Amino acid sequence: MLTSFVRTLLIYAFLLAILRLMGKKQLGELQPFELAITLVAADLACIPMSDTQVPIVYGLVPIFTLFLIEVAITLALKKTMFLRRAINGKPVIVITPDGIDGDALAKLEMTVGDLNEALRSKDVFSPTNVRWAIVETNGDLSVITDDSAPSPRDIPFTLICDGKHMDDNLVKSEIDRSAVNDILQANSLKVKDALLLSVSPGGEYYLQPRHGKRVIGSVL
């Protein structure tokens, strides 16, 4: 009995330490690969807890291996935008000013009932006054109502995120890469040094270096 008690404490402490190293996200904020790793790690921890005949290291080593896998995937996602989209997916707009996008719901395998339930979790009880609703890559729903919706003229385009160009947004914003490079050069930065660069339709940009203070200016 005492052996089981001690083994459980050790495995729990080890698992807790690993999850803390993975970050402070809540369960609902995990990306799919993070959720899978968390569930598998929890399952592996149960084996040496319940069976004292299994050496405790048989539980600790696989859990630590999963942690290394999580670190490797996270680093890879920071380096490659294609891999980030392949593993995490892209946010999907399910409600626009024109109403509910049925094709987007079908793509996500969501029903209108699922959408209404998600809206209610955001204290929105009808899509009537919803201007935009976006299903994020972690499954959470972001909602902008008519009262809080910004003017289309004020919605910025993210041109650089985590040191990577967002080519889709470059096309939508009608800003060429040379203008982005001019902004970076004016602030003595390279693309990899920019944590975030967003530009509003009016030409105002917000630049947050990876290290240092934000910079606000105009493209024109």
URLINMO-V461967 format. One record per backbone hydrogen bond with DSSP energy under -0.5 kcal/mol. NH is the residue of the N-H (numbers start at 1). CO is the residue of the C=O. Records with the same first field share a line. If there is no record, write none. Layout:
BEGIN
NH: CO, CO
END
This chain:
BEGIN
5: 1
6: 2
7: 3
8: 4
9: 5
10: 6
11: 7
12: 8
13: 9
14: 10
15: 11
16: 12
17: 13
18: 14
19: 15
20: 16
21: 17
22: 18
23: 20
29: 26
30: 27
35: 31
36: 32
37: 33
38: 34
39: 35
40: 36
41: 37
42: 38
43: 39
44: 40
45: 41
46: 42
47: 43, 44
48: 44
49: 45
50: 46
51: 47
52: 50
54: 51
55: 53
58: 55
59: 56
60: 56
61: 57
63: 59
64: 60
65: 61
66: 62
67: 63
68: 64
69: 65
70: 66
71: 67
72: 68
73: 69
74: 70
75: 71
76: 72
77: 73
78: 74
79: 75
80: 76
81: 79
84: 80
85: 81
86: 82
87: 83
88: 84
89: 84, 85
92: 135
94: 92, 133
95: 133
96: 99
99: 96
101: 94
102: 100
105: 101
106: 102
107: 103
108: 104
109: 105, 106
110: 105
115: 111
116: 112
117: 113
118: 114
119: 115
120: 116
121: 117
122: 118, 119
123: 120
124: 119
125: 123
129: 126
130: 127
131: 129, 144
132: 144
133: 95
134: 142
135: 92
136: 134, 140
139: 136
142: 134, 140
144: 132
146: 129
149: 145
154: 151
155: 151, 152
156: 154
157: 199
159: 157, 197
160: 197
161: 164
162: 195
163: 194
164: 161
166: 159
167: 165
170: 166
171: 167
172: 168
173: 169
174: 170, 171
175: 170
176: 174
179: 176
180: 176
181: 177
182: 178
183: 179
184: 180
185: 181
186: 182
187: 183, 184
188: 185
189: 184
193: 190
194: 191
195: 193, 208
196: 208
197: 160
198: 206
199: 157
200: 204
203: 200
205: 217
206: 198
207: 215
208: 196, 206
209: 207, 213
210: 193
215: 207
217: 205
219: 203
END
